[in-house]
Amino acid sequence: MKSLQSFGRIHISRRAFVAAILACVASQSAFAASGEVRKWTVDGVAREALVFIPEKARTEAAPLVFGFHGHGGSMGNAERSFPIHTLWPEAIVVYPQGLNTPGQLTDPEGKKSGWQSGPGAMGDRDLKFVDAMLERLQKELKVDSRRIFSTGHSNGGGFTYLLWATRGEKFAAFAPSASAAGRVARDLKPKPVFHIAAGNDELVKFEWQKLMIEHVRRINQCGDGTAWDGEKGCTLYPSKIGAPVVTFIHEGGHRYPEEAPARIVKFFKLHALPEAKQ
């Protein structure tokens, strides 16, 4: 009898375990389903993005954040790596999907997804995609035009710098990771920026990123750095023109650090475009 009772307890425990696993899977599926895959056609090419829309964004002004995956990534990767939508549920968050793109440092044949590297490259297909996404979202939702932001990692960070150079007037702040602006650095105008870099990045060398940080500090008229609000590895360079630079230097190599999204949200919440003059 004792063995049967023990077996019964084990049997029930397994059933409970299976039920818990199924409930967890269902919960994760329900969470994933809260994002909507939206589609656009840009110059005859099908494009898509995973979009998270808070219900209040249909009636009240909401910030808008774009998150661009790295080369070879996907909108699903971006959702998992940059969970901005969970950290800032009041914001509209868009994780766009890149198209096959030749990489500047890897994948020269362009067999993996990514973003254009400069103005005019690939017919400006990705800049036009951002324009199309912005246009539709602003028509359908109450987008706060003073609080539009972009972040991205590696190739996605480079594209974030490209947006700054070519569409900067539409954005309140930027947060590129493991990237640099390249030849469009000269086109950047003062804007708050949170730059993430690894001191031992094996792909986008820290020396390159350090030069990029120094460049934006000059553009933004920043002073000497101080620790930023108790955040480990973060340095604030105050700006006399209201365009501070914050750096987050880590030792994780060419990866996106798990601490980054919360710090990016914290930084974005501090910034908005000036109110339009009456």
C-alpha positions as a printed Julia matrix, in Angstrom:
278×3 Matrix{Float64}:
  0.0    0.0     0.0
  2.8    2.34    0.9
  4.43   1.85   -2.5
  1.13   2.5    -4.28
  0.61   5.68   -2.27
  4.15   6.79   -3.11
  3.54   6.02   -6.78
  0.31   7.98   -6.62
  2.07  10.98   -5.16
  4.77  10.82   -7.85
  2.13  10.44  -10.55
  0.23  13.49   -9.32
  3.44  15.45   -9.04
  4.29  14.67  -12.66
  0.83  15.67  -13.81
  1.14  18.92  -11.88
  4.58  19.48  -13.4
  3.28  18.91  -16.94
  0.33  21.21  -16.27
  2.68  23.9   -14.98
  4.86  23.59  -18.1
  1.83  23.84  -20.39
  0.58  26.87  -18.48
  3.99  28.48  -18.8
  4.09  27.83  -22.56
  0.58  29.19  -22.95
  1.54  32.25  -20.95
  4.62  32.84  -23.11
  2.57  32.37  -26.26
  0.0   34.85  -25.03
  2.77  37.32  -24.23
  4.36  36.89  -27.66
  0.97  37.32  -29.28
  0.66  40.77  -27.72
  3.06  41.93  -30.43
  1.61  42.29  -33.92
  3.49  41.65  -37.16
  2.68  44.58  -39.42
  3.47  44.75  -43.12
  4.43  47.52  -45.52
  5.31  47.65  -49.21
  8.2   50.0   -49.94
  9.25  50.5   -53.55
  7.46  47.26  -54.41
  9.27  45.24  -51.71
  7.41  43.6   -48.83
  8.65  44.75  -45.42
  7.51  43.86  -41.92
  8.03  44.72  -38.28
  6.93  43.39  -34.91
  4.93  46.17  -33.27
  3.79  46.51  -29.65
  0.99  49.03  -29.12
 -0.27  50.04  -25.67
 -4.04  50.46  -25.66
 -3.79  54.08  -24.49
 -1.77  54.95  -27.59
 -5.05  55.07  -29.5
 -6.34  57.94  -27.36
 -3.32  59.48  -25.61
  0.09  60.64  -26.86
  2.63  57.82  -26.51
  6.4   57.71  -27.08
  7.68  55.63  -30.0
 10.85  53.52  -29.94
 12.48  51.7   -32.88
 14.81  48.78  -32.1
 17.06  47.54  -34.95
 18.63  44.07  -34.8
 22.24  43.39  -35.77
 23.5   41.81  -38.99
 22.09  38.31  -39.3
 19.43  39.01  -36.68
 15.67  39.29  -36.85
 12.79  41.24  -35.38
 12.22  38.31  -33.02
 15.84  38.49  -31.85
 15.42  42.22  -31.26
 12.25  41.67  -29.23
 14.08  39.23  -26.95
 17.34  41.19  -26.72
 15.85  44.68  -26.33
 12.65  44.08  -24.36
 11.79  47.78  -24.45
  8.08  46.95  -24.64
  8.19  45.28  -21.21
 10.35  47.96  -19.61
  8.34  50.87  -21.02
  4.8   49.53  -21.52
  3.44  53.03  -22.16
  5.53  53.28  -25.34
  4.81  52.09  -28.86
  7.75  49.81  -29.66
  8.71  48.68  -33.16
 11.21  45.93  -33.98
 11.7   46.1   -37.78
 12.93  43.19  -39.89
 15.95  43.78  -42.1
 16.53  42.34  -45.59
 19.54  40.43  -46.89
 22.42  42.89  -46.86
 26.17  42.66  -47.58
 28.03  43.3   -44.34
 30.9   45.73  -44.08
 32.84  43.48  -41.69
 31.24  40.06  -42.31
 28.95  38.36  -44.88
 30.18  40.19  -48.01
 27.75  38.22  -50.2
 24.78  39.55  -48.26
 23.18  36.23  -47.34
 22.03  37.54  -43.96
 19.59  40.23  -42.89
 20.71  43.73  -42.08
 20.47  47.46  -42.78
 21.9   49.85  -45.35
 25.29  51.24  -44.35
 25.05  54.79  -45.67
 22.87  57.36  -47.43
 21.96  56.24  -50.95
 23.05  52.64  -50.35
 20.65  50.01  -51.71
 18.3   52.72  -52.95
 17.8   54.03  -49.41
 15.42  51.1   -48.92
 15.71  51.1   -45.11
 15.44  54.85  -44.64
 12.3   54.73  -46.8
 11.03  51.85  -44.66
 11.41  53.96  -41.51
  9.62  56.85  -43.26
  6.75  54.52  -44.19
  6.48  53.07  -40.68
  6.47  56.52  -39.11
  3.86  57.83  -41.53
  1.42  55.0   -40.88
  1.89  54.88  -37.13
  1.39  58.63  -36.86
 -1.83  58.34  -38.85
 -3.24  55.41  -36.88
 -2.04  56.2   -33.35
 -1.42  59.1   -31.01
  2.36  59.16  -31.46
  4.06  61.79  -29.32
  6.09  63.52  -32.02
  8.41  65.0   -29.38
  9.4   61.57  -28.05
 10.54  59.34  -30.93
 13.7   57.28  -30.32
 15.96  54.73  -31.99
 18.29  52.06  -30.66
 20.13  49.19  -32.32
 23.05  46.83  -31.99
 26.07  46.48  -34.31
 24.75  46.96  -37.86
 21.49  48.12  -36.25
 23.49  50.6   -34.19
 25.18  51.85  -37.33
 21.75  52.31  -38.89
 20.69  54.21  -35.77
 23.6   56.59  -36.41
 22.46  56.85  -40.04
 18.98  57.83  -38.86
 20.58  60.48  -36.67
 22.5   61.85  -39.66
 19.59  61.8   -42.12
 16.39  61.98  -40.04
 17.72  63.5   -36.84
 15.14  66.25  -36.62
 12.4   63.66  -36.04
 14.1   61.94  -33.1
 14.55  63.02  -29.5
 17.53  60.77  -28.66
 19.5   57.75  -29.86
 21.09  54.66  -28.27
 23.51  52.83  -30.6
 25.4   49.75  -29.41
 28.71  48.33  -30.71
 28.77  50.66  -33.7
 30.0   53.89  -35.26
 28.64  56.44  -37.71
 31.26  55.96  -40.41
 31.32  58.55  -43.13
 28.06  60.2   -42.01
 29.65  61.31  -38.72
 30.18  64.75  -40.26
 26.41  65.08  -40.81
 25.41  64.61  -37.16
 23.77  67.55  -35.42
 23.61  67.87  -31.6
 21.33  65.24  -30.08
 21.29  63.28  -26.78
 22.95  59.89  -27.21
 23.55  56.79  -25.08
 26.41  54.82  -26.63
 27.12  51.22  -25.56
 30.56  49.76  -26.24
 32.75  46.88  -25.11
 36.36  47.55  -24.24
 37.24  44.19  -25.8
 34.92  44.23  -28.84
 36.53  41.88  -31.36
 34.49  43.08  -34.35
 33.75  46.81  -34.05
 37.01  47.78  -32.37
 36.8   49.86  -29.21
 39.34  52.28  -30.68
 36.86  53.08  -33.46
 34.01  53.51  -31.01
 36.13  55.66  -28.7
 36.8   58.03  -31.61
 33.04  58.06  -32.3
 32.26  58.94  -28.69
 34.84  61.73  -28.72
 33.32  63.06  -31.94
 29.76  63.23  -30.58
 31.04  64.81  -27.37
 32.54  67.62  -29.47
 29.35  68.0   -31.52
 27.2   68.07  -28.37
 29.57  70.48  -26.59
 30.06  68.15  -23.64
 32.24  68.69  -20.6
 34.16  66.21  -18.48
 32.56  62.92  -17.54
 31.06  61.91  -14.2
 29.39  58.73  -12.97
 25.83  58.49  -14.24
 23.2   58.05  -11.55
 24.83  55.06   -9.87
 24.76  52.91  -13.01
 27.87  50.71  -13.13
 30.04  51.33  -16.17
 28.07  54.44  -17.21
 29.59  57.9   -17.61
 27.64  61.12  -18.17
 29.17  63.92  -20.22
 26.95  66.96  -19.54
 26.2   69.25  -22.46
 25.95  73.02  -22.33
 23.36  72.85  -25.16
 21.11  70.17  -23.66
 22.49  67.23  -25.65
 24.27  65.02  -23.09
 26.29  61.95  -23.98
 26.12  58.88  -21.75
 28.44  55.94  -22.36
 28.06  52.41  -21.05
 31.39  50.58  -21.34
 31.33  46.86  -20.57
 33.67  43.91  -21.08
 31.29  41.53  -22.81
 32.79  41.6   -26.29
 30.66  42.16  -29.37
 27.35  41.41  -27.71
 24.36  43.31  -26.42
 24.59  43.45  -22.59
 21.48  42.45  -20.65
 21.73  45.6   -18.51
 21.44  47.87  -21.55
 17.66  47.98  -22.22
 16.69  49.27  -18.75
 19.4   51.93  -18.94
 18.33  52.97  -22.44
 14.72  53.36  -21.31
 15.91  55.4   -18.32
 17.89  57.66  -20.67
 15.11  58.02  -23.24
 12.6   59.03  -20.57
 14.79  62.04  -19.79
 14.57  63.5   -23.29
 12.05  65.07  -25.65
 12.25  67.46  -28.57
 11.61  71.12  -27.69
  8.01  72.24  -27.89
  7.13  73.9   -31.16
  7.24  77.7   -30.98
  3.87  79.35  -31.26
